[in-house]
Amino acid sequence: MSDKVTTGAKALVQALLDQGADRAFGVPGESYLSVLDALFDVEDKLPFVTCRHEAAAANMAEAYGKLTGRAGICFVTRGPGATHASIGLHTAFQDSTPMILFIGQVARDQLEREAFQEIDYRRMFGQMAKWVAEIHDPNRIAEFVGRAFATATSGRPGPVVLALPEDMLREACRIQASHAHKRIEAWPGPHDFTEMLERLGRAERPLVMLGGSGWTKKAVSDIRNFCEINGLPVTVSFRCQDRYDNRLDTYAGDVAIGANPKLVKRLADADLLLVLGPRLGEMTTGGYERISVPVPKQSLIHIHQGAEELGRVYQGDLLINASPASITSLLRDIDLGQSDRWSAWTKAARADYLEWTTSVPNPGAVQVADIYKHLNETLPDDAILCNGAGNYAAWLHRFYRYKSFPSQLAPTSGAMGYGVPAAIAAKICEPKREVICFSGDGCFMMSSNDLATAVRYDARVIFLVFNNSMYGTIRMHQEREFPTRVSGTDLTNPDFVAFAKSFGCAAFKVDKTEDFVGAFAAARAAGKVALIEITIDPDAISPTTTVSKLRGY
């Protein structure tokens, strides 16, 4: 190649570097072999993390996007690779996470023939991404990649898909200039901002709800300062508990699955809701019943970074198109002078939270709430906690207190198998921070093969596997709807300790509560990837009920 000519693959890798990409996740495939070759020359600048399944690779890229606020990069091959990766793409869409999925595609002269593993990705991913395109001209690569980064990170962030015909990647093309993208922030208008403060100042029972994506450490600090100055009670949406320090006297808990009934009532009793960031989706609103659709009975100020989300479900009294970072920078030092009027309301909300998060007993020799009590006392403030989906996560969300941002990687899409790859990506990106993965046995086994990835890259995650030998969430619903008629929810598991050791991990088993402290200390001191299997009584189906009680009902 001359100094004026390159190949599509090399142009693609250069465009990624120009846009600030510093890591890619994927499973190798022949359809983008020339990209892998181009990455070889820049592995010190853009390392490629080889995963054991495309679902894990996509979840790692999504977790990278959550953790950094930058677009996570994932490469997969055509057909099966793309379909496997779709779960991570769906999570990125529902969680509003910036991500770009690159898919190897059949050669251009084979399109529309149902060639080997051929799929029309524009049709396949049309409702799962912000933009889906296929690059046919290698001379337009920098244009497409630049648009992909801009689209993924601006407005309501989300995933983008670019398909790459394999012959296009090998074709000669010109060297292309590229400017690094800059995220476009939505800022509140002065009249809207003034009206928001006036409405909030008149409220008798205000409640602030934080959540969604687009947050930064500074934005979290700014909103904390504003709410502390004004004594405003703060709640968070589903799996967004790290948007506010849970130790603060103004924190009232999370509005999510299995939320504190007293908090749900407080949400209903509030006369004004200041919602900053969340879409107000099904999990946060309890099936759209905790807040009436389309017009809430509370006065609603809804602030969101994506204009298309405002008024989509809820017709608020004041809708403001602004990012968390932009509006919190304006709010930081404002004193509304009403904190005394709200003092009793805020103190009661905090008291309800403290009562709700006091340890509760469960059947069996392992008391799960006590494990989280120990983790609250032991883990550093900046520890990163990752989980997938399942009833085991109800204890984590209820009893652990998040202290810093970003420290929570969890799918609001409710995807099982997310925790393991998310934790690996987090540890690779933040090797000096402690990273703990929480999984049920069902959730863990959906991505357990990527323990190999953790070991390969020395990503020293501590994996906690809560083993009750069932798909717990589905069993809970099953026992409520069809008591004792167990079908499809029992599981046969490996010896998790032996399984982990076969990969070269340190591994321990906890059969009673008092064993956990020693096992966790040993895992932290192991100097390598570690796993702790925790035996849970099958009757302990959730923090609020048991299988026996469900059958009794």
N, C-alpha and C positions, 0 to 999 in steps of 0.2 A: 504494500500500500504506500502511495506517495503521501506527501504532507498535505495534499488537498483531497485525497480520496481515502475512504475507509470502508468498513462493511456495516451492514445493518446492526449486527450484534455488538460491534465495538461502539457504534454510534449510540446504541441503547444504553450501554454501560456508562459511557461518557455523560449522557443526558441525566442519568441517575446521580452521578457524582456532582454534576452542575446544580442539581436540585437539592443537594445536601444529604442524600441517602448515605447512611453509614453502616448498614447491615441489611442482609436479605435472608429470608428463611425459605426453605423449599425441599422438595424431593426431586432428584435429577430425572430428566427425561430426554429421550432422543429428539423430541420435537424442538427443543431449544438447546441442543448440544453446543451450538456455536456461541451462545450467551455464556454457558459455563466456561468455555475456553477463553472468552473475553474477560470474565471475572478473574481468571487465573493471574492475569497481569496486574490486577489492582487489589489483590486479596488483603493487602495491608490497609487499604482505604475502605474497601467494601467487602468485608468477609461474608461468605455464604455459609449459613448454618444448615447442615444436612440433617433432615428429620426422618423419622421412620414411617410417617404416614402424612398424607396431604392435609388431612383434617387438623393434625397437630401443627403443621407448618402454618396453615392459615390462622389457627388460634394464636400461635406465637406472634405472628405479624399483627394481629388485632390487639393482643396484650401490649406489644411494643407501642402501638398507637395510643392506647389508653394511658400508658405510663409516661410517655414523652410528649404527647400532643402533636407529634409529627407522624407523617404517613408511614405505616408499617408496610414493608415490601415482601411479597410472597411470589415465588415462581413454582409453577406446576406444569406438568405435561397435559396433553389434550385428553379428552374423553374421561377415563376413570380418574385421572389426576384432578381434573376440573370438578367433577361431581363430588369427589371426596372433599375438596376444598370449599365446597359451597356452604358448609356449616359455619366456618369461620367468617365467610362473607356475610351470611345472614346475621350473625352476631354483630359484626361491624355495622350493619345497616340499622338494626334495632337499637344498638347502643350508641349510635352516632359517633363512631370511631373512624378517624382517617386511616385509610388502607388502600393499597393498590395491588391487585392480583394480576400477575402476568401469566398468560396461558400459551404454551406452545400450540400451534395450529398446523393443520395439514398444509401442504404446498398449495399455492394459489391456483395452479392448473388442475388441482384435484377437487376444488370446492364445488359444492352442490352435487356431488356424486355419491354421497354417503361413503366417503373414503374411510380408511381404517381409523377408528376412534373420532371421526368428524362430528362436530356439534356446532350449530349456529349459536354462538355465545350471546349475541345480541338478543335473541329470543329467549334463551335459557335464563339469563341473569337480568332480564329487563326490569323486573320488579324487586330485585335484590341489590341493586347498585344505583348510585347517583348517575353514572354514565358508563356505557359499555360500547367499546369500539374495536375495530380490527384494523391494523396498520398494513396497508398494501404497498405503500411507497416508502422505501427506506429513507428517502430524502425528507420525509415529514416526521421522522421519529422525534426530534427535539420538540417540535410543535405538539405532538400528541402527549409526550411525557410531561411537558410543562403544563398543559391543560389538565392532565390527570392529577398532578399535585395541587393545582389551584382548586380544582373541583372537590377533591377529597378533603381539603382543609378549610375551605371557606363556607360561610353560612352555617347551616347545620352540617357538621362534618359527616363523612360516610365513605363507603368503599367505591372504588372505580375498578373496572375490568378492562384490560387491554389484551387482545388476542394477537399472536405473533406468528404468521405463516412461516414455516421453517425455511423456505427458499428466499423469502424476503430478508431474513436474518443473515443469509450467506451472500446476498447481492451487494455489489459495490455501490457506494453512494458518496455524496460529498460530505465533508466535515461540516458540522452544523454548530452555529453559535447558540447559546442558551443562557438566559438569565434565571437565577434562582427565584423561585416563587416567594411571594409574601402573602401571608394569610390576610384576607380582607375582613376587617372587624366591622360589625354593625354597631353604631353608636346611637344612644338615645337623643331625640330632639330636645331642645331646651324646654319647650312647652310641656311635653310629656313628662320630663323629669320633674318639673315644678309641680305638675298635677299629682304625680305619684307621691311626693313628699307631703302635699296638702292632704291627700286622702289618708295617708298613713298617720299623719298627725291628728286626724279627727277620730281615728278608730278607738274603740273601747277594749276590744279583745282581738288584737292583731296576732297573726301567726305567719312566720316566714318559713317558706319551704325552699330548700336548695337541692340541686341535682343536675342531671344532664352532663354533657361534655363541654369542652371549651374552657375549663378551669385551669388556672395557673397557681403556683404557690403564692404569688402576690395577690391574686384575686381572692383566694381563701383567707389570707391575712387581712385584706381590706374589708371583706364582709364581716369577719369576726370583730374587727374594730368597731364597725358601724353598729352591729347588734349588741355588743357589750356596752358601748356608750349609751345606747337607748334602752337597754334592758329588754330587748325583744326576744320572745321565745322562738327557738329555731328547731325545725324538723327537717328531715331529708327524705328524698324519694328512694325507691327500691334500689338497694345495692349502691347507694351513693353516700355511705356513712362517713367517708373520709373528707367530705366537703366542709366539715365543721368539727372542731375538737370536741369529742364526746365527754371530756372531763369538765367542760365549762358549765357554769351555773345556768346559762341560757339555753343549753341543749336539752331538747325534750324527747328525742328518740326518732326512729325511722318509721315512716308510713309505708308499709310494705306487706308482703304475705305474712299472716300471723301477727299483725301489728298489735301493740298494746291497746286493748279496748278503750282504756281511758284516753289515750291519745286520739283514737278515732272519734270519740265523742267530743274531744276538745276541738278537733278539726271541724266537726259539725256546729259547734257552739261559737266558733270564731265569727266575728262580724267583718273581718277583712283578711284575705289571704294574699300575701305577697309571694308569688311563685317565681323564683329566679333560676332558670335553667331547665327544669324538667319539661317533658312533653305532656305530662299528666296522663300516662298510659294506664293500661288495665290493671297492672299489679299495684301501682301506687294508689289508684282510686278504688280498689276493691271491685273490679268489674264495672267501673264507672258509676258506682252507687254511693261512695263516700262523698263525692262531689256531684251534685245534680247536673245532668246533661239536658239541653245545651247551656242553660242559664243557671249558674250556681246560686244558692240562696245567700251565700256570703258575697260580699263585694270582692271581686277578683281582679288583681293586678297581675297580669301574666307577662313575663319578660323572657324572650327566647331569641337565640341567635339566628334562627331560620324563620324568615317572614312567612313562609308557607305553613308553618305550624301554628301560627297565631290565628285563633278563630276556627281552626280545623275541627275541633270537637267542642271546646268550651268558648262561649261568647262572653268574654270578660268585660268588666267595666272600663278597663284601661289595658290596651295591648301595646307593648313596647318591643320593637325589634332592636335588640342589643345583645352583645356577647357578655358573658359573666365578667370577663376582664375589663371591658370598657365601662360598664355601669358601676362596678364595685370601686373602681378608681375614683369615681365622682362621689360615691357615698361615704367613703372611708372615714372622714372626720366630721360628718354632719351630726349635730345634736338637735333632735326635734324638741327637746325640753319636756318630754312626756313620760320619762322613765318611772317617775313616782306613781303615775296613774296606772301603769302596767305592771307594777312590781308584784302585787299579789297574784295576778294571772300568770306571770312568768315563774314565780316561786312554786306555784301549784303544779305547773307543767313539769318542772324539774323534779319535784317530789314524786310525781307519778312515774317518771322515768327511773328514778333510783329504786322505787319499790318494785317495778317491773323487772329490773335487772339484778335483783337479789337472787342468789342461787335457789333453785327449786330441785327437789329430789326426783329421781327417775328409777324405775325398776332395774335391778341388776347390780353387779359388784363395781361397775364403773359409773361414777357420778359425773356426767358430762359437764355440767355447769362448773364443777370444781376444777376441771381441766382449764376452762377459760379464765377462772379466777387466778390460777397459777400463771397463765400466759399474760394476763393483764399486769401482773406484778413482775414478770421476768423479761418480757420482750422490750427492746429499745423502742423509743417513740417512732422511729422511722422504719420499723419492720414492715415488710410488704406481705400481706395476707391474700392468698388466692384460693378460690373455690369454684366448683362447677355448680351443678344443680342437684337437689335432693333434700330430703327432710333433715339430713345431718347438718345442713347449713343453717337451719333455724336456730340452733344453739349458738353458732358463731355470730350470727347477726344480732341475736338478743343479748348475749353476755359479754362479748368482746367490745372494748372501747377503743375506737380508732382515734389516733392522736395527731396525725400529720397527713399532709397531702403531697404526692399521691401514695397511698398505702393499701388500697383495696382494688384488687383485680377480680371482678366477678361478672358473669354475663346477665344483664337485665333481660336478655332474650330467653333465659332459662335453659341454656344448652348444657347437657351432661358432657363430661369428658373435657371440660374447659380448663379446670384447675391445674392439671399436670403440665400441659404445654405452656400455659400462662406463667406458671411459676418458673419454669426453665428459662423462658424468654426474659423474665424479670431479673433473674440471677445473672444471666449473661450480660444484660445491660447495666445492672447495678451490683457488681460482684462484692462490694464492701457492705452492702445492706443485708440483713437477715431476711430470708424469704421462706415462708411457711406455706405449704399446700395442704388444704383440707379437702378430703374426698370421702364419700361413702364407698363401699366396696363395689357397687354397681357403677358409679361415676368413675372411679379409679381404673377399672378394667377396660373402659372405653378408650383409654389413651396410655395404658401402662407400658406398652412397648417402647414409648419414648423415654423411659428410664435410661435406655441406651444412649439417647441424645444427651441427657443430663450428665452421664458419666463421661461421655466422649469429650464434652466441653467443660468438664469439671465445674458444672453448675451446682454448687453445694446447697441444694434445696433440702429442707426437712419435710418429708411427705408424711402426713398423718392420715391413716386409713381407718375410718370408723366402720367396723365390720359387723353387720347384723344379718348377713346372708339373705338379703332381700332388696328389691327395689322399693325403698321405704315410702316414698311419696305416693306411688301407685297403690301400694298395700294399704296405706291410710285411707285413701278414697275407696278402695275395694271393700275394706272392713266397714266403712260407714254406709256404703250403698248395698253391699251384699255380704253381710256378716258371715264369717267362717267359710265362705265359699272361695277358697284361695285358688287362684288360677293365673299362671303366668308370672307370678311375682317372686317365687322362691329362686334362690341362686345357689350354685355350687361354685365354691371359690378355691383357689390354690392356697397353699401355705404361703402367706404374703412375706413372711420373714425369709423363707428359703428362696422365694421368687426374687426378692430384692437382692439377696446375697449373690444370686447367680449372675447379676449384672455387675457385681463388684461394689454394691452399696453396703454401708453399715445398716443393720436391721435389728429391731427389738420388738417385743410383744408385751402389751399391757392387758392384763386380765382383771385387775382391780385398781381402784383410784390411786392408792398409795404407791403403785408401781410407776406412775407416770412421771413424777418429778425426777427420779433417777434415770429413766429411759430418755427423757427429753434432754437432761444434762449430758448424757452419754452421746446422744445424737449431735448436740452442738459441739461437743469436743472431738468428734470423730475425724474431722479434717477431710471429709468427703461427703458425697451424697448419702443421705440417711433416710430410713423409713421406719415408722412406728405403726404397727398394727394394734388397734384398740378394739377389744371385744365388747360389743354392745348387746345388751339383752334385747331380743326381738320385740318384747312387749313395750320397750321405750321408743315409741314411734315418733314422738315430738315432745317439746318441752311442756305442752299444755294438756296432753292426753296420752292414753296408752291403748294398745290393741284391745286389752280386756275391757276397758271402758267403752270403746267404740262398739264392741260386740254387745255390751250391756245396753247401750242406747237402742 
